[in-house]
Amino acid sequence: ADDATTEDTFGSQTGQLSRPPPMPIQDFGGTPDAKHYPLQLCQGDCDFSEDCAPGLICHLRSANEAVPGCIGGEDLDGDSDFCVFDPFGPGYTPPTEAPTLSPTETSKPTIDPLPPKPLQDFGGTPPLAAFPLQRCQGDCDMDTDCATGLICHQRGSGEPV
């Protein structure tokens, strides 16, 4: 049976490869712009397998020949060649969407604030057994006095925490 290591990677560590689902061909012309390299699944025109992303090979085809594992090619009069899945290759991982360049605004916080917790004051020199100090415990002098992910909040006398 075919097996995939993850939802988005077509291949496996057991040596069995899973073919990606068919997708429509994209022909960027005889000499695609550099921004299209490496060519992805069902993209062309490639001349060598090195033009294709890892896990793909360049399928040399004749005019009006379907592209294996892709949708299209039968109506393409030219002899553009396309990158197809290599069943003997390392597996294929499709590209992912680029992250957004600016933050996304939300109408509310994306995490829930922690519930209030009473302060626990061990005094100016807490016993060694109290370290690392947890949330709302003190007195700390530096961040390393606190548990992982917490910081030591330095405040003035009488200043609320």
C-alpha positions as a Markdown table, in Angstrom:
| # | Residue | x | y | z |
|---|---|---|---|---|
| 1 | Ala | 0.0 | 0.0 | 0.0 |
| 2 | Asp | 1.1 | 3.5 | -0.7 |
| 3 | Asp | 2.3 | 5.5 | 2.4 |
| 4 | Ala | 3.1 | 9.2 | 2.9 |
| 5 | Thr | 5.3 | 10.5 | 5.7 |
| 6 | Thr | 3.2 | 13.6 | 6.1 |
| 7 | Glu | 0.1 | 15.1 | 4.6 |
| 8 | Asp | 2.2 | 17.3 | 2.3 |
| 9 | Thr | 5.2 | 15.1 | 1.5 |
| 10 | Phe | 4.8 | 12.4 | -1.1 |
| 11 | Gly | 7.3 | 9.7 | -0.2 |
| 12 | Ser | 8.0 | 7.4 | 2.8 |
| 13 | Gln | 10.8 | 6.2 | 4.9 |
| 14 | Thr | 9.9 | 2.6 | 4.1 |
| 15 | Gly | 10.9 | 2.9 | 0.4 |
| 16 | Gln | 7.4 | 3.0 | -0.9 |
| 17 | Leu | 6.4 | 6.2 | -2.6 |
| 18 | Ser | 2.9 | 7.7 | -2.9 |
| 19 | Arg | 2.1 | 9.5 | -6.1 |
| 20 | Pro | 0.8 | 13.1 | -5.6 |
| 21 | Pro | -2.8 | 13.8 | -6.8 |
| 22 | Pro | -3.1 | 14.9 | -10.5 |
| 23 | Met | -3.0 | 18.6 | -11.1 |
| 24 | Pro | -3.4 | 20.8 | -14.2 |
| 25 | Ile | -0.3 | 21.4 | -16.2 |
| 26 | Gln | 1.3 | 24.9 | -16.3 |
| 27 | Asp | 3.4 | 25.7 | -19.3 |
| 28 | Phe | 5.7 | 28.7 | -18.7 |
| 29 | Gly | 7.0 | 28.5 | -22.3 |
| 30 | Gly | 10.3 | 27.3 | -23.9 |
| 31 | Thr | 12.5 | 29.2 | -21.5 |
| 32 | Pro | 10.7 | 29.9 | -18.2 |
| 33 | Asp | 11.7 | 32.9 | -16.2 |
| 34 | Ala | 14.3 | 32.2 | -13.4 |
| 35 | Lys | 11.6 | 32.9 | -10.8 |
| 36 | His | 9.9 | 29.6 | -11.8 |
| 37 | Tyr | 12.9 | 27.4 | -11.0 |
| 38 | Pro | 13.0 | 24.8 | -9.8 |
| 39 | Leu | 9.9 | 23.8 | -11.7 |
| 40 | Gln | 7.3 | 22.1 | -9.6 |
| 41 | Leu | 5.0 | 19.2 | -10.3 |
| 42 | Cys | 3.2 | 19.5 | -13.7 |
| 43 | Gln | 5.1 | 22.6 | -14.7 |
| 44 | Gly | 7.2 | 23.1 | -17.8 |
| 45 | Asp | 8.9 | 23.6 | -20.1 |
| 46 | Cys | 11.8 | 21.6 | -18.7 |
| 47 | Asp | 14.8 | 20.4 | -20.7 |
| 48 | Phe | 16.6 | 18.4 | -18.0 |
| 49 | Ser | 15.5 | 16.7 | -14.7 |
| 50 | Glu | 17.8 | 19.3 | -13.0 |
| 51 | Asp | 15.2 | 21.9 | -14.0 |
| 52 | Cys | 12.7 | 20.2 | -11.7 |
| 53 | Ala | 12.3 | 20.2 | -7.9 |
| 54 | Pro | 13.7 | 17.3 | -5.9 |
| 55 | Gly | 11.6 | 14.1 | -6.4 |
| 56 | Leu | 10.6 | 15.1 | -9.9 |
| 57 | Ile | 12.0 | 14.3 | -13.3 |
| 58 | Cys | 11.6 | 16.0 | -16.7 |
| 59 | His | 9.2 | 14.0 | -18.9 |
| 60 | Leu | 10.1 | 14.5 | -22.6 |
| 61 | Arg | 6.9 | 14.4 | -24.6 |
| 62 | Ser | 5.6 | 14.7 | -28.1 |
| 63 | Ala | 2.8 | 17.1 | -29.3 |
| 64 | Asn | -0.6 | 16.2 | -28.0 |
| 65 | Glu | 0.7 | 13.7 | -25.6 |
| 66 | Ala | -0.8 | 13.6 | -22.1 |
| 67 | Val | 1.5 | 14.4 | -19.2 |
| 68 | Pro | 1.7 | 11.4 | -16.8 |
| 69 | Gly | 0.3 | 12.1 | -13.4 |
| 70 | Cys | -1.0 | 15.5 | -14.5 |
| 71 | Ile | -4.2 | 16.9 | -16.1 |
| 72 | Gly | -3.7 | 18.1 | -19.6 |
| 73 | Gly | -1.2 | 18.0 | -22.5 |
| 74 | Glu | -3.5 | 16.2 | -25.0 |
| 75 | Asp | -4.5 | 19.5 | -26.6 |
| 76 | Leu | -1.0 | 21.0 | -26.4 |
| 77 | Asp | 0.3 | 21.2 | -30.0 |
| 78 | Gly | 3.8 | 22.1 | -28.9 |
| 79 | Asp | 6.4 | 19.7 | -27.5 |
| 80 | Ser | 6.8 | 21.3 | -24.1 |
| 81 | Asp | 8.1 | 18.9 | -21.5 |
| 82 | Phe | 6.9 | 18.8 | -17.9 |
| 83 | Cys | 8.2 | 17.9 | -14.5 |
| 84 | Val | 6.5 | 14.7 | -13.2 |
| 85 | Phe | 6.7 | 12.6 | -10.1 |
| 86 | Asp | 9.8 | 10.3 | -10.0 |
| 87 | Pro | 8.6 | 7.0 | -8.4 |
| 88 | Phe | 12.2 | 6.0 | -7.8 |
| 89 | Gly | 13.2 | 9.4 | -6.3 |
| 90 | Pro | 13.5 | 10.7 | -2.8 |
| 91 | Gly | 9.9 | 11.8 | -2.6 |
| 92 | Tyr | 8.3 | 15.2 | -3.4 |
| 93 | Thr | 7.3 | 18.0 | -1.1 |
| 94 | Pro | 5.1 | 20.7 | -2.8 |
| 95 | Pro | 6.1 | 24.3 | -2.0 |
| 96 | Thr | 4.2 | 26.0 | 0.7 |
| 97 | Glu | 2.6 | 29.5 | 0.7 |
| 98 | Ala | 5.0 | 32.3 | 1.6 |
| 99 | Pro | 4.3 | 33.8 | 5.0 |
| 100 | Thr | 2.6 | 37.1 | 5.1 |
| 101 | Leu | 4.8 | 40.2 | 5.3 |
| 102 | Ser | 2.7 | 42.1 | 7.7 |
| 103 | Pro | 0.9 | 41.2 | 10.9 |
| 104 | Thr | -2.7 | 40.2 | 10.7 |
| 105 | Glu | -5.0 | 42.3 | 12.8 |
| 106 | Thr | -7.6 | 40.6 | 15.0 |
| 107 | Ser | -10.5 | 42.0 | 17.0 |
| 108 | Lys | -9.4 | 40.1 | 20.2 |
| 109 | Pro | -6.3 | 38.6 | 21.7 |
| 110 | Thr | -5.2 | 35.4 | 20.0 |
| 111 | Ile | -4.4 | 33.8 | 23.3 |
| 112 | Asp | -6.4 | 33.7 | 26.5 |
| 113 | Pro | -4.9 | 35.6 | 29.4 |
| 114 | Leu | -3.9 | 33.6 | 32.4 |
| 115 | Pro | -6.4 | 33.6 | 35.3 |
| 116 | Pro | -5.5 | 35.7 | 38.3 |
| 117 | Lys | -3.3 | 34.0 | 40.9 |
| 118 | Pro | -2.5 | 35.1 | 44.5 |
| 119 | Leu | 1.0 | 36.3 | 45.1 |
| 120 | Gln | 3.3 | 34.0 | 47.1 |
| 121 | Asp | 6.1 | 36.0 | 48.8 |
| 122 | Phe | 9.1 | 33.9 | 50.0 |
| 123 | Gly | 10.8 | 37.1 | 51.2 |
| 124 | Gly | 14.1 | 38.7 | 50.1 |
| 125 | Thr | 15.9 | 35.3 | 50.0 |
| 126 | Pro | 13.6 | 32.5 | 49.1 |
| 127 | Pro | 14.7 | 29.0 | 50.2 |
| 128 | Leu | 16.5 | 26.9 | 47.6 |
| 129 | Ala | 13.6 | 24.5 | 47.4 |
| 130 | Ala | 11.4 | 27.3 | 46.0 |
| 131 | Phe | 13.6 | 27.7 | 42.9 |
| 132 | Pro | 12.8 | 28.0 | 40.1 |
| 133 | Leu | 10.1 | 30.4 | 41.1 |
| 134 | Gln | 6.7 | 29.9 | 39.4 |
| 135 | Arg | 4.2 | 32.5 | 38.3 |
| 136 | Cys | 3.4 | 35.0 | 41.0 |
| 137 | Gln | 6.1 | 33.8 | 43.3 |
| 138 | Gly | 8.9 | 36.0 | 44.6 |
| 139 | Asp | 11.1 | 37.6 | 45.5 |
| 140 | Cys | 13.2 | 37.2 | 42.3 |
| 141 | Asp | 16.3 | 39.2 | 41.4 |
| 142 | Met | 16.8 | 38.0 | 37.8 |
| 143 | Asp | 15.1 | 36.0 | 35.1 |
| 144 | Thr | 17.1 | 32.9 | 35.8 |
| 145 | Asp | 15.4 | 32.8 | 39.3 |
| 146 | Cys | 12.2 | 32.0 | 37.4 |
| 147 | Ala | 10.8 | 28.9 | 35.7 |
| 148 | Thr | 11.3 | 28.5 | 31.9 |
| 149 | Gly | 9.1 | 31.0 | 30.0 |
| 150 | Leu | 8.8 | 33.4 | 32.9 |
| 151 | Ile | 10.6 | 36.7 | 33.6 |
| 152 | Cys | 11.5 | 38.4 | 36.8 |
| 153 | His | 9.3 | 41.6 | 37.1 |
| 154 | Gln | 11.2 | 44.3 | 39.0 |
| 155 | Arg | 8.8 | 46.7 | 40.6 |
| 156 | Gly | 9.0 | 49.5 | 43.1 |
| 157 | Ser | 7.7 | 49.3 | 46.7 |
| 158 | Gly | 3.9 | 49.4 | 46.7 |
| 159 | Glu | 3.7 | 49.0 | 42.9 |
| 160 | Pro | 1.0 | 46.5 | 41.9 |
| 161 | Val | 2.0 | 43.3 | 40.1 |
